């Protein structure tokens, strides 16, 4: 336990919190350009072909971002909006692409959780 004199001299230093999405540079989202769109396999015990894209952000950094939802229209040179949020079974994927923003189309025929996938209300 420090003495009062030690606290006067040095004080207490707050804990440094490490960010989970460092490439966003403390912003909620970043714009980027797809450099490669491909599929990858998840870690054990899961099995699938997960859709991911390599994205060059407007701040110069290149990250791997997950494309959520069923089906997508992304290809090389597509402009995308990237947000934070990791994919638990894909190592190294710490970002997600925002559906329905910039060149990314919304998910078709989405009934529930529409706002997450940029889907508009279906007309009756």
C-alpha positions as CSV (number, residue, x, y, z in Angstrom):
1,X,0.0,0.0,0.0
2,X,1.5,3.4,-1.0
3,X,2.2,6.1,1.5
4,X,0.5,9.5,1.2
5,X,3.8,11.0,0.1
6,X,4.2,8.4,-2.7
7,X,0.7,9.1,-3.9
8,X,1.5,12.9,-3.9
9,X,4.6,12.2,-6.0
10,X,3.3,9.6,-8.4
11,X,-0.5,9.5,-8.1
12,X,-2.7,6.6,-9.3
13,X,-2.5,5.7,-13.0
14,X,-5.8,4.5,-14.6
15,X,-5.8,1.1,-16.3
16,X,-5.3,1.3,-20.1
17,X,-8.2,-0.4,-21.9
18,X,-7.2,-2.1,-25.2
19,X,-9.7,-1.6,-28.0
20,X,-11.2,-4.6,-29.7
21,X,-11.4,-2.9,-33.1
22,X,-8.1,-0.9,-33.5
23,X,-8.4,-0.2,-37.2
24,X,-11.5,1.9,-36.7
25,X,-9.4,4.5,-34.8
26,X,-12.1,5.1,-32.2
27,X,-14.8,5.7,-34.9
28,X,-18.1,3.9,-35.1
29,X,-17.6,3.0,-38.8
30,X,-15.0,3.4,-41.5
31,X,-15.5,3.4,-45.3
32,X,-13.3,1.1,-47.4
33,X,-12.8,-0.6,-50.7
34,X,-12.9,-4.4,-51.2
35,X,-9.6,-5.7,-52.4
36,X,-10.7,-9.4,-52.3
37,X,-14.0,-11.2,-51.7
38,X,-13.7,-14.9,-50.8
39,X,-15.0,-17.7,-48.6
40,X,-13.2,-19.3,-45.7
41,X,-13.9,-22.2,-43.3
42,X,-14.6,-21.7,-39.6
43,X,-12.7,-23.3,-36.7
44,X,-13.5,-26.6,-35.2
45,X,-16.2,-27.8,-34.4
46,X,-18.1,-25.8,-37.0
47,X,-18.3,-26.4,-40.7
48,X,-19.4,-23.9,-43.4
49,X,-18.1,-21.5,-46.1
50,X,-18.2,-18.1,-44.5
51,X,-18.2,-15.1,-46.8
52,X,-15.5,-12.6,-46.0
53,X,-13.8,-9.6,-47.7
54,X,-10.4,-8.0,-47.5
55,X,-11.1,-4.3,-47.2
56,X,-8.7,-1.3,-47.5
57,X,-10.0,1.3,-45.2
58,X,-10.0,5.1,-45.9
59,X,-7.4,5.5,-43.1
60,X,-5.0,3.2,-45.1
61,X,-5.3,0.1,-43.0
62,X,-6.3,-3.3,-44.5
63,X,-8.6,-5.6,-42.6
64,X,-10.7,-8.7,-43.0
65,X,-14.4,-8.1,-42.6
66,X,-17.3,-10.6,-42.5
67,X,-20.3,-10.2,-44.9
68,X,-23.4,-11.0,-42.8
69,X,-26.7,-12.4,-44.1
70,X,-27.7,-14.7,-46.9
71,X,-26.2,-13.8,-50.3
72,X,-24.4,-10.6,-51.3
73,X,-23.5,-8.5,-54.3
74,X,-19.9,-7.6,-53.3
75,X,-16.9,-7.9,-55.6
76,X,-13.5,-6.3,-55.9
77,X,-13.6,-2.4,-55.8
78,X,-17.0,-2.3,-54.1
79,X,-17.3,0.6,-51.6
80,X,-18.3,-0.7,-48.2
81,X,-19.0,0.6,-44.7
82,X,-17.1,-1.4,-42.0
83,X,-18.1,-1.6,-38.3
84,X,-16.6,-3.4,-35.3
85,X,-17.8,-6.8,-34.2
86,X,-15.9,-10.1,-34.3
87,X,-16.9,-13.4,-35.7
88,X,-16.2,-16.0,-33.0
89,X,-15.4,-19.0,-35.3
90,X,-13.3,-17.1,-37.8
91,X,-9.8,-16.3,-36.4
92,X,-8.6,-12.8,-37.3
93,X,-12.0,-11.5,-38.4
94,X,-12.8,-8.5,-36.1
95,X,-15.0,-6.4,-38.3
96,X,-18.3,-6.7,-40.1
97,X,-19.7,-5.0,-43.3
98,X,-22.8,-2.9,-42.8
99,X,-25.6,-4.3,-45.1
100,X,-27.6,-1.7,-47.1
101,X,-24.9,1.0,-47.0
102,X,-22.9,2.3,-49.9
103,X,-22.4,-0.5,-52.5
104,X,-23.7,-3.3,-50.3
105,X,-27.2,-4.3,-50.9
106,X,-29.7,-5.3,-48.2
107,X,-30.6,-8.9,-47.6
108,X,-33.6,-10.0,-49.7
109,X,-36.8,-11.4,-48.2
110,X,-35.8,-10.6,-44.6
111,X,-38.8,-10.6,-42.1
112,X,-37.1,-10.4,-38.7
113,X,-34.1,-8.4,-37.5
114,X,-34.5,-6.3,-40.7
115,X,-32.6,-3.2,-39.4
116,X,-29.4,-5.3,-39.0
117,X,-29.5,-6.3,-42.6
118,X,-30.7,-3.0,-44.2
119,X,-34.0,-4.6,-45.3
120,X,-37.1,-2.4,-45.9
121,X,-40.6,-3.3,-44.7
122,X,-42.3,-5.6,-47.2
123,X,-45.4,-4.0,-48.8
124,X,-48.6,-6.0,-48.3
